[in-house]
Amino acid sequence: MRGPGTWWRGKSTPAKVETYTRWSFHFFAVMEVATVALPVTGAAGPELGGWLMLMVCAHAMVCALVVSRTVDWICGRREQPVRLLCTLGAVTAAVSTTALAVVEYGPKGDGVDSAAGSVFSVVMFFGVANIALGVRGRRRVYAIVAGFAAGSALVVFLLSRSALAALVIGLIVLLGSGLLAFIGVFSAWLLRAVYELDEARETRARLAVAEERLRFGRDLHDVMGRNLAVIALKSELAVQLARRGRPEAVEQMIEVQRIAQESQREVRDVVRGYREADLGVELAGAQGVLTAAGIECEVTGEAAGLPAEVQSALAWVVREATTNVLRHGDAGRCAVGVRVSEGHVVLTVENDGAAGAPHGGGGSGLAGLRERLAAVDGTLEVGLVEEGVFRLVAQVPLAGAGVAEVAV
């Protein structure tokens, strides 16, 4: 059965940050209701307290809906919820003004004033913070915070005719809502940054594939370009000679045939070189790529002395395993080991970023590796070996004896 830990580990790093951000702001709605529940129900009386609690609960529900839509907007899944943000602003202003009116015109008593003041502060702070989460640009955030602070001061002044009270309330709203708004803006920035970094990693992997295709295309062009030009010239010459009845046309066509066969052989050599990877080169490349990505990589063992077909098969395993560590996991350490034991070459790739690693037999990449290993009677095993540690083990039998054992 999948437990909560497995559900969390199965998420990628951007998905974890998104989940944390989303539920942190959803918890704000719970805090909003919980913060005012005791003061309102205990001091304002059942009737007035009930109405105040109803307004706070309605405001918290709107805040939760805004958070859900806003996080989707930050992640690029929907458009900016402008109307919903305006609705939250209107609800926040209405509930806050009502709470201030209760302080001024409602039943007298310190308990009622304290309850209404709690409603005003909590609704204002959390409302402004959720609105700031859904806008972009520092100036807009500043304008929202300053606007609500000025509006609160104006309402207090109109109700109480006290400039000092209006100034104090304005400063309280400015500092409290400004702090929570900063938290919201920073959380949105962090979430965007994490997704942009993840997208950059995917782009880097695609660029590496594109660069390899370009290299292969250049190799083919270098091989075929000159030979095709020679074939075209000699064919044209043979046509001219044939039209004149010259016997040299046969010699030119024989030369064309020879060049075509040579081109065919050269193309096969290029393709064979492209398909047959070198294990030593792949081990060094994997260590360099993973280190550049901030992943500590340790490579043990050597590929020297292993048969060419064994090196080629294991080199593809190293290449695919490195790609999986970069794309799917959240690893901080990776260990790659090569050893010869009991007539088999054993390649082990182990990393501590099992969150997004392909488990079991899934994935077209692992299926392709099994096909390559099967061609040399090899096997592939993948899976979790302990909490958060993913291991890939490939074994290939040696074709002949006389290969010295390589220690890990």
Buried (B, 14 or more C-beta within 10 A) or exposed (E): EEEEEEEEBBBBBBBBBBBBBBEEBBEBBEEBBEBBBEBBBEBBBEEBBEBBBEBBBEBBEBBBBBBBBBBBBBBEEEEBBEEBBEBBBEBBBBBBBBBBBBBBEBEEEEBBBBBBBBBBBBBBBBBBBBBBBBBBEEEBBEEBBBEBBBBBBEBBBEBBEEEEBBEEBBEBBBEBBBBBBBBBBEBBEEBBEBBEEBEEBEEBBEEEEEEEEEEBEEBBEEBBEEBBEBBEEBBEBBEEBBEEEBEEBEEBBEBBEEBBEEBEEBBEEBEEEBEBBBBBEBBBBBBEBBEEBEBEBEBBBBBEEBBEEBBBBBBBBBBBBBBBBBBBBBBEBBBBBBBBEEEBBBBBBBBBBBBBBBBEEEBEBBEEBBEBBEEBEBEBEBBBEEEBBBBBBBBBEBEEEEBEEBEE
